[in-house]
Amino acid sequence: MDDHIIIHDIDNILDERGSRYGKFIDQAKISQSLQATLRHANNSWDKMQPDQREALEMIACKLGRIVNGDPDYIDSWDDIAGYAKLVADRLRGVVR
């Protein structure tokens, strides 16, 4: 595949994401702030399993996208529920 075509495709994807989620720099600031709050809120962070930490960080990312971009984009809400369900399922003995 031609490098020019790949770059063009990536640019199209980034433009689409920007119209959905807002400017990446702004979304990143929100997401990173939420993640820092989670990591430093109390000492339970260190007691969490990797999937719990990752789920919370991904949820923070999705929250950043929602508040910075399109709050009516259903996939963002479904993603939040999905990350929480993965952890809840694992705690119930169902590992995916």
N, C-alpha and C positions, 0 to 999 in steps of 0.2 A: 504494500500500500504506500502511496506517495505521502511523504512527510507533510506536504502542504495540506493534503486532505485530512490527515490526522489532526493537525493543528486547527484547521477550520472546524472539524467536528468537536474538538475540545472547547473552542471558543463558543460554539453554539450551545453546548451543554452549560458552560459557565454563564452565558447570557440568560438562558432559561432559568437556571438556579437563582441568579440574581433577581430576576423578576418575581420569583416565587418567595425567596427568603430575605431579600434585601441585600445590601452590600455586605460582603463577607467579613470585612474588617469590623463592622459594627456588630454583626452576629457573633463573631469570635470574641469580642470584648464582653458581651453579655454571657456567653457560654463559659468563658474562662473565669469570670467573676463568680458565677454560680458554682462551678466546680471547686474553686478555691474555698468558697464558703462551706461546701460539703466536707472537704478534706480537713478543715480547721475548726469545724463547729464544736466538736467534742472528741473524746478518745475512742468512740466506737468505730471510727474509720479503720483504725489499725486492727480491729478484731474481725473485720469483714473479709469474706472470701473474695477472690478476684472477680467472680461473676457479679457479685453484689456491687462492688466498686465500679466495674465497667458499666453495669446497667444504670447506676446513678449518673455516671459521667455522660453516657449516651442520652439519658433523659434530659440532663442539663443542656446538652447540645440541641435537642429537639425543642426544649423550652425557649432557647435563644432564637431558634428559627421562627417559632410561633410569634414571639413578641417583637421581633425585628421585621417580620415579613407578613405572610398571609395567614391570619389566625383561623381562617375557614378551610384550610387545606387539610382534609380528613386524614391523609396518610401520616401526617405528623402526630396526630392524636393516636392513631392506631399503633404507630411505632412506640410511643410511650407506654401504651398498654402492653405491647408485646414484650418489651424489655422487662417490665415488672412481672409479667407472667412467667417468663423464663426463670427468674429467680424463685418465684413462688412455687413453680412446678418442681424445681430442683430441691427445694426444701421439703416438698412432699414426696420426694424419691423418684420423680420423673425427670431424667436428664435428657436434654435435646441437643 
